[in-house]
Structures are given as structure tokens and as C-alpha cells.
Amino acid sequence: MKNRKVIILFSILLILIISGGYFGIQYVERKEEEEIAEYTPQEEITEEQARQTIVSLYFVENETGELSPEARLVDIKDLMNSPYEKLVNLLIEGPKNKKFSKLIPENTKLLKTNIDGDCLILDMTSDFLLYNKEDSLAKDNLVNSIVNTVTELTEINKVKFLIEGNENEELSEIYTRKV
């Protein structure tokens, strides 16, 4: 008799544990499904947004006078087709942020680019030489703005400038990145 009561109690306890486990698992699965079903993104990512990347363009800060990067979203297609032209033309356009100043003189245009090993050769119009020569840092900031920007691309380590297809005494060096 005693064994029978133990077996019945054990059987009832086993049934309760199994049914409790089953209903517990069902409850957890329903909660997970509800959490998944309730998530709706705030905004869908458009195809245009998915094609964008951030580049660093170097400009002079108005307050400190030092070169600093300005982050800019750029369409990857533009960078894939002509990365050097795109970056230099963005520098020519100038900064979007008011705390930075434009360095490249007005009416300057990039005529063409060429690569020689890890050196980018930039052929600029003569307007490029119209920077403020009275400011001792103007030339360095102008050159380093371009050099620091294009050397963000891993394949470029040096930059050489040509003015309308010819070497120029003012910019005769091959420039490397300065931190």
C-alpha cells in the first residue's frame, strides 16, 4: 500500500513537471515571437544610403588655424569610378561645416590625375598658385590638405603637383603625409 502511494505521488509529480515544462517552453516561444513581431525599423535604408561611405577631407579650423578632418558622406559609385578626382574636387568645393575654411583658391580646377607607383600626380590650373603668399602657413596648409585627404586611400603615399602640365618651382617637391 505504501509503495502504491509513493508510485502514485511520483507519477503525479512527474506529470506535473513534464506538463509544466511543456507549457513553460510554449510560453517562452510565444514571447520570443511577440518580441520579433513587434520590431519595426524607424526608417528603411534606401539604396542611395546603402551606397554611401564616409571620407575625411582636411580643412583649416577657423579658431586654431590647424588642419582637421571633416567627415563627408560620399556615394561609393563616385569613389569607385574616380576616387582621386572626387576627393580633390570636394576639397575645391570647400567645407560644409562653418568652423572650417576653404584652402584651395577660387577658380582652381583639377585638370587630370595620374598614378606613378604610390605617388598621385595632380595637374592643377594656374589658379592653384593664387594662395595667400603673405601667410607663412598658407602653402603648407594648402598642400597638406590635399596630401592628407588623398593619402587616406591605402594605395597613395605621396603627391606631386603639376601646374597646367608642367612642374612648378613653388611646388617642385613630392609631398608625403604630415600628421
N, C-alpha and C positions, 0 to 999 in steps of 0.2 A: 504494500500500500504506500509506504513511504517513498519507495523508488518511483512509483507511478506519479505521485505528486511532483517529485523533482523533475521527472521527464516532462510532465505537462507544463510546469513552470519554465523549464528550459526551452521547450518548444514555443511557448508564447513569447518568451523573451527573444528568441531567435527570429520569430515572425515580426516582432516589433522593430528589431534592429534592421532587418532586411527591408521592411516597408518604409521605415524612417529614412534609411539610406537612399532608397529609390526616389522618394518624394523630395528629399534634400537635393539630390542631383538634378531632378526636374526643375526645382525652384532656381537653382544656380544657373542652369542653362537658359531659362526664361529671362532672368535678369540680364545675362550677357547679351541675349538677342535684343532686349529692350534698349540697352546701352548702345549697341551698334546701330539699331534702327533710329535712335533719337539723334545721332550726329548728322548735322548738315553743315557743310562748309559755309563760312560767311560770304565768300566770293569765289567763283570759279576762276581758275587761272586760264587766261586767254592764251591763244597760240603765240601772240606777239610777246606777252610777258614771259612765256617759256623760252623764247629765243633770245632773251637779254642776259647780258653779263655785266659785271661791274669792272670798270677800268679806273686807274689812278692817273689823273692829269695834274702836273705840277705847275702851280702859280705862286706868286709872291703874296704873302699875307700883308694886308694894309697896315696893321698895327706893329708887327715885328719886323717886317722887311725880309723875312726868311721864306725860302721855298717850302711849300707844304702841299701835300696831295689833296685834290678834290675828287671825290668818288663820283663817277658818272655811269649811268646805265646806257649801254650801247647794244644795238642789235647785233647778234653774233654773225648774221649774214654779211654785214658790212665789214666786220673784222676778218672774216674768212676770205673775202674777195681781195681786200686791200688794207691790211692792218696798219701799215706804216702811214699811208696816206690819210686814213681815217683818224688816227691819233694826232698827227700833226695838224690836220685841218680843225680838229676840235680845239687844239691849243690856239690856233689862229683866230677862231671864233671868240675865244676868251672864256672866263669863268662864268658859271651860273650864280655862284654864291657872291654876295656883295662884299664879303670880307676879304676877297682876293682881287688882285689887279691883273689886267691883261699885260703880257710882256712883249708879244710879237707886234711890231709896228703895223699900223693901218696899211691896207692895200697889199700887204705881203701875200704872196701866193706860193704854193709848193708846185714846182714845175714837173719834177719826177723824182722817183726813188730808185735806188739800185742797191744790191747787196753784194759785198765782196767779203766772203768768209763770214765772220761775225760782226762785220762793220757795215752799218747802214749809211749810204751816201745820199744826202738830201740836196737837191738842186732847188734853190730858192730864187725868187725875183730880187732885184736890187733894193727893193723897199725894205728888205730884211736888215739892211745895214743902217737904216734910219733910226736906230735905237738912241737913247739919250747918252751921248758920249761924255757928257759932263758928270754923270753919275758913275762913280768908280765900280759899282756892283752891277750896273745895267747889263753889260755884255755877259758877265758870268751868270747872272740870273737868267738871261735870255737863253744862253747855250744850255745851262744845266736844266732848265725847264724842259727842253726838248729831249736832252740826253736821258734824264731820269724817267721821263714818260716812256720813251721807246725801248729803253733797256728793261722795262717791266716784262717785255716779251723775252722769253728764255733764249732765243736764237741770236739776239742782238746784245753785244757788249761794248761796242764803240760806235761813234757817229762822226762822219766827216761832212762838212758843208761846202757846197759849191754855190756860186752866185751866177745865175744865168749860164750855166755850163762850164764856168771857169773857176779855178782856185782863186782865193782872195787872201791878201796879206793879213787882214784882220782876223780871219777865221781859218788860218792855214793848218792848225793842229788837228789831230784826230782825238776826239774827246771821249773820255770814259766817265762812268757814273761817279758822282761825288755825293756822299751821304750827308 
